[in-house]
Amino acid sequence: MELTTVWFLLIAVLWTGYFVLEGFDFGVGILLPLLGRDESDRRTLVRSIGPVWDGNEVWLIVAGGATFAAFPEWYATLFSGFYLPLFLILLALIVRGVALEYRGKSDSTRGWDRAFFWGSLGPAFLWGVAFANIVRGVPLDADHEYTGSLLTLLNPYALLGGLATLTLFTLHGAVFIRLKTDGELRERAGRLVRVIGLAALVIGGAFLVTTQLMVGKPATWGSVAVAAVAIAGALVATLRGRDGWSFAANTVAIVAVTVTLFASLWPNVMPALDPANSLTVDNASSTSYTLTVMTWVAVIFMPLVLAYQGWTYWVFRRRLTRVPGGS
């Protein structure tokens, strides 16, 4: 297997890890106003992701760094053409991080809770918009420079992609809350899973079928089917009170959606509306020497990072109990 293919697959794995782990962080933030009836509820929700949210964002940093090093042309075109959406995502992530860090240090938490909500909802929607445009293709000139505008990116298919990731991540947050809490908070999250799950099944299904009809490959019909079955499985598991299986099923759904997008993208990394101007794994990649060095670095350090993050989740695996006393 060529190193360009290896690094395309590794970048896909990094984005999959980011969406799986950061997805429930986004979902918890989005559901905070719905499930947090008082300060004790809201504090419990924030505590559910408190030990892990910043570690989950490392996957985004590594994915961006890997793209820059392995496919610099892709990175340059993506970050220049999608400058405003990516800037808004970055701003939202910063605001969310500040809210999570300072919420417990302030006498009034209302402003921080709003920042947490919007800092979660914005990226959950905009990542879908961005990836839908990447898969669909954007206007590029012969120098691989983006020639469209912001409105070009806000096309119906991209907006559908944004709604798909928004509902899927919100569902992921709901099943995570059921997994990590108990009592009335867990029961309320379960009721939301049933509603959001149906929305994710319909909107996500519409997005994936549209993707298949536009740019999909015969093999990716399999991942589309897996995503649909997994979301349905998450709903069934929730109804039966099997929270671990529900979370696992929805994780499979996110993996299947990401596989569908990257498999539909291959061998392009940034398709152009004029295929002659598209960026591929070949014309966007770094030199063979650079990819070789990166591969050795990944082989050495990735297992260490995975082991540390796995240990973190093991240490903080227990359910959280709501502590009374909030107003």
N, C-alpha and C positions, 0 to 999 in steps of 0.2 A: 504494500500500500504506500502511495506517495505521501510525503510529509504534508503537502498542501491538503490532502484529504484528511489526514490525521488531525490537523489543526482545525479544519472545518468542523470535524466531529467533536473535538474537545471544546470548541467555542459553543457548539450546540449543547453539550453537556453542562457547561457553566451557566448558560442561560436557563436551562431546565432546572438546575439546582436553585438558581436565584428565584425563579417563578414559584417553585414549590415552597421554599422557605420564606421568602419575603411575601408570598401570596397571602399566607395567613396573618402576617403582620398587618398588611393592608386591610384585610377583612376585619380584624379586630378594631382597627381605627374607624373604619366605615360604620361598624355596628355599635360603636360607643354611644351615640345619642339614642339608639333604639333600645339597647339592653341596659344601659346605665341609668337606672331610675333614681339612684341617689349616689352620694359620694362613695359609699362602701362598694356598691356595684362597679362604679367607674374605676375605683382603685384596684379592685380585683382584676378587672379586664386589663388594665395597664400592667399589673404584676404578672399576668399570664405570659407576656412577651418580654418583660423587663430584662431577663438574663440573656436573651438570645437575639434581639432585634438587630443590634449593631453588628454582631457576627454574621447575620444573614446578609447584610449589605456588602460584606466582603466579596461575595460571589459576583456582584455587579462590578466592583472595582477590578477584580481579576478578569472578568469577561471583557471589559473595556481595554485593559492593558494587553490582554492576549490578542485582541483584534488589532490594536495599534502595532504590535510587534510582528504578528504573523501576516496580516493583510493591511499594510499601511494605506494603500489606495482606497480600500473599503472604508477604513476609519476616516480618512480625509473627506471623502465624498459624503459619508453619512453625517459627520459632525458639522460640516459646512451647510449641507442642504437641509438638514433637520435641526438647525441651530436653535430656533425658537422653541419647538416642542421639547427638545432635550434640555434646554435651559430651564423651562418651566418645571420639568421633572426634577432636575437637580435642585431648584429652589424649593420645591415642595418637600423633597427629602431632607433638606437642611432645616426647614421650618418644623417638620415632624420630629426630627432628632432633637432640636432645641426644646420642643414642647415636652418630649418624654423625659429629658434630663432635668428641666426646671419645674415640671409640674409639682413634684413633691417638695419643692423649696419655696413655694409661693402660698400665701394665705388664701388667695382666690385662684381657683383652677379653671374657671369657665373659659377664659381666653385661651389657655393652653389646650383645653379639650377641643375647642373649635380648630385650633391649629393642627392638632393631631388628626382630627377628622378630615379636613381639607388636604392636609399633607399626605393622607392615605388614599383618598378618593381620586385626587389628580393623577398620580402615577399609575394607579390601577386602570384608569381609563386611557391615559396617553400612551402607555406601553402597547396596548392593543392597536391604537391608531398608528403608531410608528411601525410595528411589525407587519401590519396589514399592508401598508404602503411599500415596505421593503419587498414583500412577497409579490405584490401586484405589479410592481415596477413604477418607476418615476421618470420624468423627463430629464435625460442626461445628454450633454453634447459630446462631440468626439473626444474632448479632453476629460471626459467623465465628471464634468461639473454640473451640478444641479441647476436647471434653468426654470423651474417652476416657482410658485409662490406658496404662502401659507395656505391659501384657499385650495391649492392643488392637493395638498395633503388631507384636507377635510372633505374628501369625497365620500359618497354613501357607503362604499365597501369598507373604508377605513373607520368610519364612525360605527359601523356594525361590529368591526373588530374591537373597537374600544368598549362597546357595550358587552361584548362576549367576555373579555378579560375582567371587566368590572364585576359582572355577575359571578364569574367563576372564582375570582379571588374573594369576593364577599361570602360565597358559599364555603370556601376553604376556611375563612375566619370563623364562620358559624360552627362548623364541625370541630374546629380546633378548640373553641370555647367550650363546647360540650365535653371534649376530651380532658380539658384542664380544670374545669370547675365542677361544683356540685350544687345540690339544692335547687332553689327556684331559678337562679341564673342559668343553670344548665338546662332546665326545662324550657325556659323562654327561648334559649338558643335553639333547642330542638324544634320548636314550633316554627322558628324562622327558617331552619334548614329545609323544611317541606315546601315553603313558599319560594325561597331563593333557588332551591334545587330545580324546581319546575321551570323557573325563568332561565336558569343557566342551560338547562336541557334544550329549551326552545331557541334561545338567542345563540347559544354556542353551536347548536346543530345547524342553524341557518348560516352562520358564518363559515363553518367548516365545509358544508355542502357547496356554498358559493365559491369557496377557495378551490375545492376540487374541480368544479365546473370551469373555473377560470384558468388555473395553473397547475392543478393537481396531477399526480401520476397514478396509474392503476394500483400500485402497491400501497399508496397512502389512504385508499379507501379502508384498508384494514385498521389503520390508526384512528380514523374517524369513527369507525364502529366501536373500537375499544374505548374511546372517549365517551361516547353515548352510553355504553353499557356500564362504564365506571361511575358516571354521575348517577345513573339509575340505581346502581349498587350502593352508592353512598346514601341515597334516600331510603332504600330498603333497610340498610344496616342501622340507620338512625331510628326508624320506626320500631326496630327490634331491640333498641337500646345497646347496640354493639358499637360503641363510640370509636374504638380503635380500628375496627374494620371500615367504618364510615370514613375516617380520616385517611386510611390507606387507599380506599377506593377513589376518593377525590384527588389524592396525590397521583394516582395512576392516570386519572383524567387529564390533569395538568401536563403530565409527561407526554401523554398521547397527543394533546393539542400542539405542544412544542415540537414533537417529532413530525407532525403533519406539516407545520410551517417550514421547518428546516429541510425536510425531504422534498417539499414542493419547490424550495428555493434552489437546491443543488442542480447543476454545478455553478450556478450564479451565486454571487454574494450581494450584488446590487443590480437587479435587472433594470434595463432601460426600456422605455416605451418603444424605442428603436433598438431591436436586438443587437445591431452592430455596435452600439455604444455601451453594452452591458459590461459590468465588472464580473469576472469569474474567479474561481480559485486559482487560476493560472496567471491571468494578467494583473491580479491585485496583490499577489503574494510577495513576501520578502525573499531574500536569497536562500538557497539551500543551506548554507552555513548557518545563517540566523535561525532557521527552523530547526536545525540539528541541535544547536546550543539550547534553544527553548525547550526542546523535547527532553533533554537530559535534566534540565532544571525542573520541569514538570514531574518527571519520574521520581526525582528525589524529594521534592517538597510537597507535592499534592497529597501523598499518603499521610504526611504529618499533619497537614491542615485538616484533612478529613477525620483523622483520629482525634484531634483536639476538639473539633466541633461535635463529633459523636459523643465524646466524653461529657461535654457541656450539657447536651440534651439528656444524657443518662442521669447526671447529677440533679437536674431540675425536672425530673420526669413526673413527680407526684402532682396530684390534683391540688388546686388551691381552694381553701375554705373562706367563704365570705366572712369578713370581720365586721360586726355591727359597730355603729357609732358615727357613720358619716351622715351628713345632712343633705 
